[in-house]
Amino acid sequence: MAYPREGRGDRRPSPPREYTKAVCADCGAECEVPFKPTQGKPVYCRDCYKKHAPPRRESRRSLF
């Protein structure tokens, strides 16, 4: 028996993401992250991550 496709293909719903509480290495605020932090690696809150994230490359289309 074939089931009708809905939306963008036949993707199954993913399970809800589990968040882990962490402390931002920059400002010290408590935050939640969608991964289990690795000891020795800094974890940043959303605002501090923006300051530490590598700059985004420009797309080739914007150069012409």
PQR file of N, CA, C, O and H, with PARSE charges and radii, in Angstrom:
ATOM      1  N   MET A   1       0.846  -1.179   0.000 -0.4000 1.5000
ATOM      2  CA  MET A   1       0.000   0.000   0.000 -0.0000 2.0000
ATOM      3  C   MET A   1       0.886   1.234   0.000  0.5500 1.7000
ATOM      4  O   MET A   1       1.793   1.328   0.826 -0.5500 1.4000
ATOM      5  N   ALA A   2       0.661   2.155  -0.871 -0.4000 1.5000
ATOM      6  CA  ALA A   2       1.436   3.385  -0.958 -0.0000 2.0000
ATOM      7  C   ALA A   2       0.731   4.487  -0.166  0.5500 1.7000
ATOM      8  O   ALA A   2      -0.494   4.611  -0.188 -0.5500 1.4000
ATOM      9  H   ALA A   2      -0.076   2.079  -1.542  0.4000 1.0000
ATOM     10  N   TYR A   3       1.535   5.272   0.524 -0.4000 1.5000
ATOM     11  CA  TYR A   3       0.990   6.380   1.295 -0.0000 2.0000
ATOM     12  C   TYR A   3       1.252   7.676   0.538  0.5500 1.7000
ATOM     13  O   TYR A   3       2.297   7.820  -0.096 -0.5500 1.4000
ATOM     14  H   TYR A   3       2.529   5.172   0.542  0.4000 1.0000
ATOM     15  N   PRO A   4       0.331   8.605   0.597 -0.5600 1.5000
ATOM     16  CA  PRO A   4       0.535   9.869  -0.106  0.2800 2.0000
ATOM     17  C   PRO A   4       1.680  10.658   0.541  0.5500 1.7000
ATOM     18  O   PRO A   4       1.845  10.660   1.761 -0.5500 1.4000
ATOM     19  N   ARG A   5       2.456  11.322  -0.303 -0.4000 1.5000
ATOM     20  CA  ARG A   5       3.553  12.140   0.209 -0.0000 2.0000
ATOM     21  C   ARG A   5       3.004  13.477   0.666  0.5500 1.7000
ATOM     22  O   ARG A   5       2.078  14.025   0.068 -0.5500 1.4000
ATOM     23  H   ARG A   5       2.321  11.321  -1.294  0.4000 1.0000
ATOM     24  N   GLU A   6       3.582  13.986   1.723 -0.4000 1.5000
ATOM     25  CA  GLU A   6       3.170  15.287   2.226 -0.0000 2.0000
ATOM     26  C   GLU A   6       4.368  16.206   2.265  0.5500 1.7000
ATOM     27  O   GLU A   6       5.464  15.779   2.626 -0.5500 1.4000
ATOM     28  H   GLU A   6       4.334  13.541   2.209  0.4000 1.0000
ATOM     29  N   GLY A   7       4.181  17.446   1.903 -0.4000 1.5000
ATOM     30  CA  GLY A   7       5.250  18.428   2.019 -0.0000 2.0000
ATOM     31  C   GLY A   7       6.420  18.140   1.102  0.5500 1.7000
ATOM     32  O   GLY A   7       6.250  17.996  -0.108 -0.5500 1.4000
ATOM     33  H   GLY A   7       3.290  17.793   1.610  0.4000 1.0000
ATOM     34  N   ARG A   8       7.618  18.057   1.684 -0.4000 1.5000
ATOM     35  CA  ARG A   8       8.854  17.912   0.908 -0.0000 2.0000
ATOM     36  C   ARG A   8       9.342  16.474   0.922  0.5500 1.7000
ATOM     37  O   ARG A   8      10.454  16.213   1.381 -0.5500 1.4000
ATOM     38  H   ARG A   8       7.756  18.174   2.668  0.4000 1.0000
ATOM     39  N   GLY A   9       8.582  15.581   0.455 -0.4000 1.5000
ATOM     40  CA  GLY A   9       9.032  14.193   0.395 -0.0000 2.0000
ATOM     41  C   GLY A   9       8.423  13.358   1.513  0.5500 1.7000
ATOM     42  O   GLY A   9       7.389  13.709   2.083 -0.5500 1.4000
ATOM     43  H   GLY A   9       7.679  15.793   0.082  0.4000 1.0000
ATOM     44  N   ASP A  10       9.064  12.282   1.804 -0.4000 1.5000
ATOM     45  CA  ASP A  10       8.514  11.355   2.798 -0.0000 2.0000
ATOM     46  C   ASP A  10       9.353  11.352   4.073  0.5500 1.7000
ATOM     47  O   ASP A  10       9.571  10.295   4.665 -0.5500 1.4000
ATOM     48  H   ASP A  10       9.904  11.997   1.341  0.4000 1.0000
ATOM     49  N   ARG A  11       9.817  12.502   4.496 -0.4000 1.5000
ATOM     50  CA  ARG A  11      10.608  12.588   5.718 -0.0000 2.0000
ATOM     51  C   ARG A  11       9.756  12.237   6.924  0.5500 1.7000
ATOM     52  O   ARG A  11       8.582  12.595   7.018 -0.5500 1.4000
ATOM     53  H   ARG A  11       9.640  13.361   4.015  0.4000 1.0000
ATOM     54  N   ARG A  12      10.377  11.541   7.820 -0.4000 1.5000
ATOM     55  CA  ARG A  12       9.690  11.218   9.077 -0.0000 2.0000
ATOM     56  C   ARG A  12      10.004  12.309  10.082  0.5500 1.7000
ATOM     57  O   ARG A  12      11.082  12.902  10.033 -0.5500 1.4000
ATOM     58  H   ARG A  12      11.330  11.250   7.744  0.4000 1.0000
ATOM     59  N   PRO A  13       9.087  12.584  10.989 -0.5600 1.5000
ATOM     60  CA  PRO A  13       9.369  13.624  11.983  0.2800 2.0000
ATOM     61  C   PRO A  13      10.549  13.204  12.874  0.5500 1.7000
ATOM     62  O   PRO A  13      10.650  12.050  13.291 -0.5500 1.4000
ATOM     63  N   SER A  14      11.414  14.144  13.145 -0.4000 1.5000
ATOM     64  CA  SER A  14      12.558  13.834  13.987 -0.0000 2.0000
ATOM     65  C   SER A  14      12.156  13.954  15.456  0.5500 1.7000
ATOM     66  O   SER A  14      11.233  14.696  15.792 -0.5500 1.4000
ATOM     67  H   SER A  14      11.332  15.081  12.806  0.4000 1.0000
ATOM     68  N   PRO A  15      12.848  13.227  16.324 -0.5600 1.5000
ATOM     69  CA  PRO A  15      12.521  13.324  17.744  0.2800 2.0000
ATOM     70  C   PRO A  15      12.869  14.719  18.265  0.5500 1.7000
ATOM     71  O   PRO A  15      13.716  15.401  17.689 -0.5500 1.4000
ATOM     72  N   PRO A  16      12.232  15.137  19.333 -0.5600 1.5000
ATOM     73  CA  PRO A  16      12.541  16.467  19.874  0.2800 2.0000
ATOM     74  C   PRO A  16      14.008  16.549  20.304  0.5500 1.7000
ATOM     75  O   PRO A  16      14.565  15.579  20.818 -0.5500 1.4000
ATOM     76  N   ARG A  17      14.620  17.702  20.094 -0.4000 1.5000
ATOM     77  CA  ARG A  17      16.011  17.905  20.463 -0.0000 2.0000
ATOM     78  C   ARG A  17      16.157  17.966  21.972  0.5500 1.7000
ATOM     79  O   ARG A  17      15.323  18.546  22.668 -0.5500 1.4000
ATOM     80  H   ARG A  17      14.167  18.490  19.676  0.4000 1.0000
ATOM     81  N   GLU A  18      17.218  17.365  22.463 -0.4000 1.5000
ATOM     82  CA  GLU A  18      17.497  17.430  23.895 -0.0000 2.0000
ATOM     83  C   GLU A  18      18.549  18.503  24.131  0.5500 1.7000
ATOM     84  O   GLU A  18      19.578  18.529  23.457 -0.5500 1.4000
ATOM     85  H   GLU A  18      17.896  16.894  21.898  0.4000 1.0000
ATOM     86  N   TYR A  19      18.294  19.377  25.079 -0.4000 1.5000
ATOM     87  CA  TYR A  19      19.214  20.454  25.398 -0.0000 2.0000
ATOM     88  C   TYR A  19      19.925  20.171  26.708  0.5500 1.7000
ATOM     89  O   TYR A  19      19.374  19.527  27.600 -0.5500 1.4000
ATOM     90  H   TYR A  19      17.457  19.355  25.627  0.4000 1.0000
ATOM     91  N   THR A  20      21.161  20.660  26.818 -0.4000 1.5000
ATOM     92  CA  THR A  20      21.976  20.495  28.012 -0.0000 2.0000
ATOM     93  C   THR A  20      22.269  21.872  28.574  0.5500 1.7000
ATOM     94  O   THR A  20      22.598  22.795  27.829 -0.5500 1.4000
ATOM     95  H   THR A  20      21.609  21.184  26.093  0.4000 1.0000
ATOM     96  N   LYS A  21      22.150  22.012  29.880 -0.4000 1.5000
ATOM     97  CA  LYS A  21      22.470  23.292  30.504 -0.0000 2.0000
ATOM     98  C   LYS A  21      23.978  23.461  30.540  0.5500 1.7000
ATOM     99  O   LYS A  21      24.719  22.513  30.799 -0.5500 1.4000
ATOM    100  H   LYS A  21      21.882  21.262  30.485  0.4000 1.0000
ATOM    101  N   ALA A  22      24.423  24.691  30.274 -0.4000 1.5000
ATOM    102  CA  ALA A  22      25.851  25.002  30.270 -0.0000 2.0000
ATOM    103  C   ALA A  22      26.037  26.437  30.740  0.5500 1.7000
ATOM    104  O   ALA A  22      25.076  27.199  30.854 -0.5500 1.4000
ATOM    105  H   ALA A  22      23.821  25.462  30.064  0.4000 1.0000
ATOM    106  N   VAL A  23      27.280  26.791  31.009 -0.4000 1.5000
ATOM    107  CA  VAL A  23      27.623  28.160  31.402 -0.0000 2.0000
ATOM    108  C   VAL A  23      28.495  28.749  30.302  0.5500 1.7000
ATOM    109  O   VAL A  23      29.478  28.136  29.886 -0.5500 1.4000
ATOM    110  H   VAL A  23      28.061  26.173  30.916  0.4000 1.0000
ATOM    111  N   CYS A  24      28.135  29.929  29.837 -0.4000 1.5000
ATOM    112  CA  CYS A  24      28.875  30.593  28.759 -0.0000 2.0000
ATOM    113  C   CYS A  24      30.299  30.887  29.225  0.5500 1.7000
ATOM    114  O   CYS A  24      30.508  31.426  30.312 -0.5500 1.4000
ATOM    115  H   CYS A  24      27.337  30.427  30.175  0.4000 1.0000
ATOM    116  N   ALA A  25      31.270  30.529  28.396 -0.4000 1.5000
ATOM    117  CA  ALA A  25      32.676  30.739  28.722 -0.0000 2.0000
ATOM    118  C   ALA A  25      33.060  32.207  28.645  0.5500 1.7000
ATOM    119  O   ALA A  25      34.111  32.595  29.156 -0.5500 1.4000
ATOM    120  H   ALA A  25      31.100  30.091  27.513  0.4000 1.0000
ATOM    121  N   ASP A  26      32.226  33.032  28.015 -0.4000 1.5000
ATOM    122  CA  ASP A  26      32.557  34.445  27.851 -0.0000 2.0000
ATOM    123  C   ASP A  26      31.916  35.301  28.946  0.5500 1.7000
ATOM    124  O   ASP A  26      32.615  35.987  29.692 -0.5500 1.4000
ATOM    125  H   ASP A  26      31.372  32.716  27.600  0.4000 1.0000
ATOM    126  N   CYS A  27      30.593  35.257  29.039 -0.4000 1.5000
ATOM    127  CA  CYS A  27      29.896  36.153  29.966 -0.0000 2.0000
ATOM    128  C   CYS A  27      29.454  35.478  31.261  0.5500 1.7000
ATOM    129  O   CYS A  27      29.054  36.159  32.205 -0.5500 1.4000
ATOM    130  H   CYS A  27      30.025  34.700  28.433  0.4000 1.0000
ATOM    131  N   GLY A  28      29.522  34.152  31.317 -0.4000 1.5000
ATOM    132  CA  GLY A  28      29.158  33.434  32.539 -0.0000 2.0000
ATOM    133  C   GLY A  28      27.672  33.177  32.713  0.5500 1.7000
ATOM    134  O   GLY A  28      27.248  32.667  33.750 -0.5500 1.4000
ATOM    135  H   GLY A  28      29.847  33.599  30.550  0.4000 1.0000
ATOM    136  N   ALA A  29      26.879  33.523  31.713 -0.4000 1.5000
ATOM    137  CA  ALA A  29      25.430  33.310  31.792 -0.0000 2.0000
ATOM    138  C   ALA A  29      25.101  31.833  31.602  0.5500 1.7000
ATOM    139  O   ALA A  29      25.782  31.120  30.864 -0.5500 1.4000
ATOM    140  H   ALA A  29      27.223  33.938  30.871  0.4000 1.0000
ATOM    141  N   GLU A  30      24.046  31.388  32.278 -0.4000 1.5000
ATOM    142  CA  GLU A  30      23.586  30.017  32.080 -0.0000 2.0000
ATOM    143  C   GLU A  30      22.811  29.958  30.777  0.5500 1.7000
ATOM    144  O   GLU A  30      22.001  30.841  30.496 -0.5500 1.4000
ATOM    145  H   GLU A  30      23.493  31.967  32.877  0.4000 1.0000
ATOM    146  N   CYS A  31      23.049  28.930  29.981 -0.4000 1.5000
ATOM    147  CA  CYS A  31      22.362  28.781  28.702 -0.0000 2.0000
ATOM    148  C   CYS A  31      22.108  27.301  28.457  0.5500 1.7000
ATOM    149  O   CYS A  31      22.584  26.444  29.203 -0.5500 1.4000
ATOM    150  H   CYS A  31      23.707  28.212  30.209  0.4000 1.0000
ATOM    151  N   GLU A  32      21.358  27.015  27.411 -0.4000 1.5000
ATOM    152  CA  GLU A  32      21.094  25.637  27.012 -0.0000 2.0000
ATOM    153  C   GLU A  32      21.601  25.450  25.597  0.5500 1.7000
ATOM    154  O   GLU A  32      21.389  26.299  24.730 -0.5500 1.4000
ATOM    155  H   GLU A  32      20.971  27.711  26.805  0.4000 1.0000
ATOM    156  N   VAL A  33      22.270  24.337  25.371 -0.4000 1.5000
ATOM    157  CA  VAL A  33      22.830  24.038  24.058 -0.0000 2.0000
ATOM    158  C   VAL A  33      22.297  22.691  23.576  0.5500 1.7000
ATOM    159  O   VAL A  33      22.021  21.809  24.388 -0.5500 1.4000
ATOM    160  H   VAL A  33      22.442  23.648  26.075  0.4000 1.0000
ATOM    161  N   PRO A  34      22.146  22.523  22.231 -0.5600 1.5000
ATOM    162  CA  PRO A  34      21.571  21.293  21.688  0.2800 2.0000
ATOM    163  C   PRO A  34      22.599  20.174  21.504  0.5500 1.7000
ATOM    164  O   PRO A  34      22.450  19.336  20.616 -0.5500 1.4000
ATOM    165  N   PHE A  35      23.636  20.159  22.338 -0.4000 1.5000
ATOM    166  CA  PHE A  35      24.651  19.112  22.278 -0.0000 2.0000
ATOM    167  C   PHE A  35      25.246  18.936  23.663  0.5500 1.7000
ATOM    168  O   PHE A  35      25.049  19.778  24.539 -0.5500 1.4000
ATOM    169  H   PHE A  35      23.757  20.841  23.060  0.4000 1.0000
ATOM    170  N   LYS A  36      25.968  17.855  23.862 -0.4000 1.5000
ATOM    171  CA  LYS A  36      26.624  17.625  25.136 -0.0000 2.0000
ATOM    172  C   LYS A  36      28.010  18.266  25.060  0.5500 1.7000
ATOM    173  O   LYS A  36      28.833  17.836  24.252 -0.5500 1.4000
ATOM    174  H   LYS A  36      26.128  17.171  23.151  0.4000 1.0000
ATOM    175  N   PRO A  37      28.293  19.287  25.882 -0.5600 1.5000
ATOM    176  CA  PRO A  37      29.578  19.969  25.816  0.2800 2.0000
ATOM    177  C   PRO A  37      30.753  19.032  26.088  0.5500 1.7000
ATOM    178  O   PRO A  37      30.660  18.119  26.908 -0.5500 1.4000
ATOM    179  N   THR A  38      31.858  19.274  25.384 -0.4000 1.5000
ATOM    180  CA  THR A  38      33.085  18.508  25.554 -0.0000 2.0000
ATOM    181  C   THR A  38      33.968  19.244  26.543  0.5500 1.7000
ATOM    182  O   THR A  38      34.174  20.452  26.431 -0.5500 1.4000
ATOM    183  H   THR A  38      31.933  20.016  24.718  0.4000 1.0000
ATOM    184  N   GLN A  39      34.484  18.511  27.505 -0.4000 1.5000
ATOM    185  CA  GLN A  39      35.343  19.137  28.510 -0.0000 2.0000
ATOM    186  C   GLN A  39      36.574  19.747  27.832  0.5500 1.7000
ATOM    187  O   GLN A  39      37.185  19.123  26.965 -0.5500 1.4000
ATOM    188  H   GLN A  39      34.317  17.530  27.596  0.4000 1.0000
ATOM    189  N   GLY A  40      36.926  20.959  28.231 -0.4000 1.5000
ATOM    190  CA  GLY A  40      38.070  21.641  27.661 -0.0000 2.0000
ATOM    191  C   GLY A  40      37.744  22.530  26.482  0.5500 1.7000
ATOM    192  O   GLY A  40      38.590  23.314  26.053 -0.5500 1.4000
ATOM    193  H   GLY A  40      36.429  21.466  28.936  0.4000 1.0000
ATOM    194  N   LYS A  41      36.535  22.429  25.945 -0.4000 1.5000
ATOM    195  CA  LYS A  41      36.121  23.284  24.826 -0.0000 2.0000
ATOM    196  C   LYS A  41      35.107  24.294  25.342  0.5500 1.7000
ATOM    197  O   LYS A  41      34.191  23.933  26.083 -0.5500 1.4000
ATOM    198  H   LYS A  41      35.847  21.792  26.294  0.4000 1.0000
ATOM    199  N   PRO A  42      35.264  25.564  24.954 -0.5600 1.5000
ATOM    200  CA  PRO A  42      34.338  26.590  25.453  0.2800 2.0000
ATOM    201  C   PRO A  42      32.948  26.446  24.846  0.5500 1.7000
ATOM    202  O   PRO A  42      32.785  26.003  23.710 -0.5500 1.4000
ATOM    203  N   VAL A  43      31.958  26.831  25.633 -0.4000 1.5000
ATOM    204  CA  VAL A  43      30.568  26.873  25.190 -0.0000 2.0000
ATOM    205  C   VAL A  43      30.127  28.312  25.337  0.5500 1.7000
ATOM    206  O   VAL A  43      30.382  28.942  26.363 -0.5500 1.4000
ATOM    207  H   VAL A  43      32.090  27.191  26.557  0.4000 1.0000
ATOM    208  N   TYR A  44      29.468  28.837  24.317 -0.4000 1.5000
ATOM    209  CA  TYR A  44      29.027  30.221  24.345 -0.0000 2.0000
ATOM    210  C   TYR A  44      27.511  30.308  24.257  0.5500 1.7000
ATOM    211  O   TYR A  44      26.861  29.481  23.618 -0.5500 1.4000
ATOM    212  H   TYR A  44      29.261  28.326  23.483  0.4000 1.0000
ATOM    213  N   CYS A  45      26.956  31.337  24.918 -0.4000 1.5000
ATOM    214  CA  CYS A  45      25.528  31.607  24.786 -0.0000 2.0000
ATOM    215  C   CYS A  45      25.291  32.156  23.378  0.5500 1.7000
ATOM    216  O   CYS A  45      26.244  32.392  22.635 -0.5500 1.4000
ATOM    217  H   CYS A  45      27.484  32.009  25.437  0.4000 1.0000
ATOM    218  N   ARG A  46      24.064  32.351  23.021 -0.4000 1.5000
ATOM    219  CA  ARG A  46      23.724  32.791  21.668 -0.0000 2.0000
ATOM    220  C   ARG A  46      24.386  34.124  21.317  0.5500 1.7000
ATOM    221  O   ARG A  46      24.916  34.278  20.217 -0.5500 1.4000
ATOM    222  H   ARG A  46      23.290  32.159  23.623  0.4000 1.0000
ATOM    223  N   ASP A  47      24.363  35.084  22.237 -0.4000 1.5000
ATOM    224  CA  ASP A  47      24.938  36.395  21.945 -0.0000 2.0000
ATOM    225  C   ASP A  47      26.456  36.336  21.818  0.5500 1.7000
ATOM    226  O   ASP A  47      27.022  36.941  20.908 -0.5500 1.4000
ATOM    227  H   ASP A  47      23.932  34.959  23.131  0.4000 1.0000
ATOM    228  N   CYS A  48      27.120  35.616  22.716 -0.4000 1.5000
ATOM    229  CA  CYS A  48      28.580  35.533  22.670 -0.0000 2.0000
ATOM    230  C   CYS A  48      29.049  34.690  21.486  0.5500 1.7000
ATOM    231  O   CYS A  48      30.127  34.929  20.943 -0.5500 1.4000
ATOM    232  H   CYS A  48      26.660  35.124  23.455  0.4000 1.0000
ATOM    233  N   TYR A  49      28.248  33.709  21.084 -0.4000 1.5000
ATOM    234  CA  TYR A  49      28.627  32.896  19.931 -0.0000 2.0000
ATOM    235  C   TYR A  49      28.745  33.759  18.682  0.5500 1.7000
ATOM    236  O   TYR A  49      29.626  33.544  17.849 -0.5500 1.4000
ATOM    237  H   TYR A  49      27.372  33.514  21.524  0.4000 1.0000
ATOM    238  N   LYS A  50      27.852  34.737  18.558 -0.4000 1.5000
ATOM    239  CA  LYS A  50      27.896  35.627  17.400 -0.0000 2.0000
ATOM    240  C   LYS A  50      29.230  36.373  17.334  0.5500 1.7000
ATOM    241  O   LYS A  50      29.732  36.645  16.243 -0.5500 1.4000
ATOM    242  H   LYS A  50      27.137  34.912  19.235  0.4000 1.0000
ATOM    243  N   LYS A  51      29.808  36.705  18.494 -0.4000 1.5000
ATOM    244  CA  LYS A  51      31.090  37.416  18.521 -0.0000 2.0000
ATOM    245  C   LYS A  51      32.249  36.490  18.158  0.5500 1.7000
ATOM    246  O   LYS A  51      33.242  36.945  17.589 -0.5500 1.4000
ATOM    247  H   LYS A  51      29.400  36.483  19.380  0.4000 1.0000
ATOM    248  N   HIS A  52      32.141  35.203  18.474 -0.4000 1.5000
ATOM    249  CA  HIS A  52      33.233  34.254  18.275 -0.0000 2.0000
ATOM    250  C   HIS A  52      33.114  33.436  16.994  0.5500 1.7000
ATOM    251  O   HIS A  52      34.070  32.771  16.596 -0.5500 1.4000
ATOM    252  H   HIS A  52      31.335  34.833  18.936  0.4000 1.0000
ATOM    253  N   ALA A  53      31.963  33.477  16.352 -0.4000 1.5000
ATOM    254  CA  ALA A  53      31.753  32.681  15.129 -0.0000 2.0000
ATOM    255  C   ALA A  53      32.642  33.194  14.003  0.5500 1.7000
ATOM    256  O   ALA A  53      32.865  34.400  13.891 -0.5500 1.4000
ATOM    257  H   ALA A  53      31.187  34.018  16.675  0.4000 1.0000
ATOM    258  N   PRO A  54      33.154  32.286  13.163 -0.5600 1.5000
ATOM    259  CA  PRO A  54      33.961  32.743  12.030  0.2800 2.0000
ATOM    260  C   PRO A  54      33.104  33.576  11.086  0.5500 1.7000
ATOM    261  O   PRO A  54      31.909  33.317  10.946 -0.5500 1.4000
ATOM    262  N   PRO A  55      33.702  34.575  10.438 -0.5600 1.5000
ATOM    263  CA  PRO A  55      32.912  35.411   9.528  0.2800 2.0000
ATOM    264  C   PRO A  55      32.369  34.593   8.368  0.5500 1.7000
ATOM    265  O   PRO A  55      33.028  33.680   7.871 -0.5500 1.4000
ATOM    266  N   ARG A  56      31.175  34.930   7.951 -0.4000 1.5000
ATOM    267  CA  ARG A  56      30.544  34.217   6.836 -0.0000 2.0000
ATOM    268  C   ARG A  56      31.143  34.714   5.537  0.5500 1.7000
ATOM    269  O   ARG A  56      31.379  35.908   5.353 -0.5500 1.4000
ATOM    270  H   ARG A  56      30.639  35.671   8.355  0.4000 1.0000
ATOM    271  N   ARG A  57      31.384  33.770   4.643 -0.4000 1.5000
ATOM    272  CA  ARG A  57      31.928  34.141   3.335 -0.0000 2.0000
ATOM    273  C   ARG A  57      30.823  34.740   2.482  0.5500 1.7000
ATOM    274  O   ARG A  57      29.659  34.354   2.584 -0.5500 1.4000
ATOM    275  H   ARG A  57      31.193  32.800   4.793  0.4000 1.0000
ATOM    276  N   GLU A  58      31.204  35.686   1.642 -0.4000 1.5000
ATOM    277  CA  GLU A  58      30.239  36.272   0.724 -0.0000 2.0000
ATOM    278  C   GLU A  58      29.971  35.276  -0.397  0.5500 1.7000
ATOM    279  O   GLU A  58      30.859  34.529  -0.810 -0.5500 1.4000
ATOM    280  H   GLU A  58      32.150  36.000   1.558  0.4000 1.0000
ATOM    281  N   SER A  59      28.757  35.279  -0.870 -0.4000 1.5000
ATOM    282  CA  SER A  59      28.460  34.389  -1.985 -0.0000 2.0000
ATOM    283  C   SER A  59      29.042  34.975  -3.255  0.5500 1.7000
ATOM    284  O   SER A  59      29.243  36.185  -3.356 -0.5500 1.4000
ATOM    285  H   SER A  59      28.036  35.885  -0.534  0.4000 1.0000
ATOM    286  N   ARG A  60      29.308  34.126  -4.206 -0.4000 1.5000
ATOM    287  CA  ARG A  60      29.901  34.575  -5.466 -0.0000 2.0000
ATOM    288  C   ARG A  60      28.948  35.497  -6.222  0.5500 1.7000
ATOM    289  O   ARG A  60      29.393  36.366  -6.972 -0.5500 1.4000
ATOM    290  H   ARG A  60      29.145  33.143  -4.123  0.4000 1.0000
ATOM    291  N   ARG A  61      27.665  35.319  -6.035 -0.4000 1.5000
ATOM    292  CA  ARG A  61      26.692  36.138  -6.755 -0.0000 2.0000
ATOM    293  C   ARG A  61      26.783  37.609  -6.351  0.5500 1.7000
ATOM    294  O   ARG A  61      26.572  38.489  -7.185 -0.5500 1.4000
ATOM    295  H   ARG A  61      27.303  34.613  -5.426  0.4000 1.0000
ATOM    296  N   SER A  62      27.092  37.884  -5.095 -0.4000 1.5000
ATOM    297  CA  SER A  62      27.134  39.272  -4.653 -0.0000 2.0000
ATOM    298  C   SER A  62      28.377  40.011  -5.165  0.5500 1.7000
ATOM    299  O   SER A  62      28.460  41.234  -5.049 -0.5500 1.4000
ATOM    300  H   SER A  62      27.263  37.169  -4.417  0.4000 1.0000
ATOM    301  N   LEU A  63      29.331  39.283  -5.724 -0.4000 1.5000
ATOM    302  CA  LEU A  63      30.551  39.921  -6.213 -0.0000 2.0000
ATOM    303  C   LEU A  63      30.377  40.475  -7.618  0.5500 1.7000
ATOM    304  O   LEU A  63      31.219  41.254  -8.063 -0.5500 1.4000
ATOM    305  H   LEU A  63      29.263  38.290  -5.818  0.4000 1.0000
ATOM    306  N   PHE A  64      29.322  40.108  -8.335 -0.4000 1.5000
ATOM    307  CA  PHE A  64      29.149  40.544  -9.714 -0.0000 2.0000
ATOM    308  C   PHE A  64      28.043  41.538  -9.858  0.5500 1.7000
ATOM    309  O   PHE A  64      27.772  42.003 -10.965 -0.5500 1.4000
ATOM    310  H   PHE A  64      28.637  39.475  -7.974  0.4000 1.0000
TER
END
